[in-house]
Amino acid sequence: MDLGIQADLILFHPYDHWGFAAMTQKECEDTLSYAARRLSAFPNLCWSLANE
């Protein structure tokens, strides 16, 4: 059953309130790898690395 719902996934957005700007490159790569592996099966996701 397809409800036609789209989800917008924004990774590392510029309004950092959670400390992403302080992450090392290794931590960023690990986070991206985890998100890609975990969420790539969902066809209704629009992926973005920044909102602007």
C-alpha positions as CSV (number, residue, x, y, z in Angstrom):
1,M,0.0,0.0,0.0
2,D,1.6,3.3,-1.2
3,L,0.4,6.4,0.6
4,G,2.5,8.7,-1.6
5,I,4.3,10.1,1.4
6,Q,7.8,11.6,0.8
7,A,10.3,12.2,3.6
8,D,13.2,14.7,3.3
9,L,16.3,13.5,5.1
10,I,18.8,16.4,5.7
11,L,22.2,15.4,7.0
12,F,24.6,17.9,8.5
13,H,22.3,20.9,8.1
14,P,23.8,24.4,8.7
15,Y,21.8,25.1,11.8
16,D,23.9,22.9,14.1
17,H,22.3,22.4,17.5
18,W,23.6,18.9,18.1
19,G,27.3,19.2,17.7
20,F,27.8,17.9,14.1
21,A,30.1,20.8,13.3
22,A,32.6,19.5,16.0
23,M,32.7,15.9,14.5
24,T,35.9,14.7,13.0
25,Q,36.0,13.5,9.4
26,K,36.1,9.9,10.6
27,E,33.0,10.5,12.7
28,C,31.2,12.2,9.7
29,E,32.1,9.3,7.4
30,D,30.9,6.7,9.9
31,T,27.6,8.6,10.4
32,L,27.1,8.9,6.6
33,S,27.9,5.2,6.2
34,Y,25.5,4.2,8.9
35,A,22.7,6.4,7.6
36,A,23.2,5.1,4.0
37,R,23.1,1.4,5.1
38,R,20.2,1.9,7.5
39,L,17.9,4.1,5.4
40,S,18.7,3.3,1.7
41,A,16.0,0.7,1.5
42,F,13.3,3.3,1.9
43,P,12.2,4.5,-1.6
44,N,10.3,7.5,-0.3
45,L,13.4,9.3,1.1
46,C,14.9,12.4,-0.5
47,W,18.5,12.7,0.5
48,S,20.2,16.1,1.2
49,L,23.6,16.9,2.7
50,A,22.6,20.5,3.5
51,N,19.4,22.4,3.5
52,E,20.9,25.5,1.8
